[in-house]
Amino acid sequence: MDRAEALKVLQESRVAIDKIDEELIYLIEKRTSLAKDIVSAKMALGMDIEDKKREDFIQDKIKKISKQKEIDGDFINKIMKILMELSKKEQEKILRRNTNG
């Protein structure tokens, strides 16, 4: 690969990454927006916000997918933990709003 070709590949790859970053943010927002439905259902069922069984299921699922896709499972696991924390925080915020009126 010559310099001009390398610069082109670099630029095209960066544009693609920027697009994927936007898509990831959209998906994170979409995932987080489900917190209202989840917390409402949990309240109706008398469940706590934290659901260890569900979290374990997600972690196992992510481990399998990471292995299939040959992606470092530890990093994907960290990302999923962050997403689950974000969801719990959103659920807690919604719960506080509902409790405080």
C-alpha positions, -999 to +999 in steps of 0.1 A: +000+000+000+014+034-010+011+066+010-019+079-010-038+046-007-030+045+031-043+080+036-075+071+017-080+039+037-074+059+070-099+086+060-126+061+049-121+040+080-124+071+102-156+082+085-170+047+090-161+047+127-177+081+131-209+067+116-208+036+139-202+058+169-234+077+161-253+044+157-239+032+190-251+063+208-285+060+192-287+023+204-275+032+239-302+059+241-328+034+228-317+008+253-317+033+282-352+046+272-366+012+280-358+019+317-393+035+321-411+003+310-387-019+330-391+000+362-429+002+358-430-036+354-407-042+383-428-019+405-460-038+395-442-071+402-427-059+435-392-064+422-360-046+431-343-025+405-312-048+408-319-082+392-288-103+397-302-133+379-308-111+348-274-095+350-258-129+352-278-140+322-266-110+302-230-116+312-232-152+301-248-143+268-222-116+261-194-141+269-208-165+243-213-138+217-178-124+223-163-158+219-182-165+186-172-131+172-136-134+185-138-102+204-121-097+238-148-107+262-133-088+291-137-055+273-172-063+260-181-074+296-170-040+309-190-022+283-221-042+292-216-036+329-216+002+321-248-001+301-265-021+329-254+006+354-268+033+331-301+014+329-302+010+367-295+047+373-322+057+348-346+033+366-337+048+400-343+083+386-377+073+373-386+056+405-376+087+425-397+109+403-427+086+407-422+084+445-417+122+449-446+130+426 
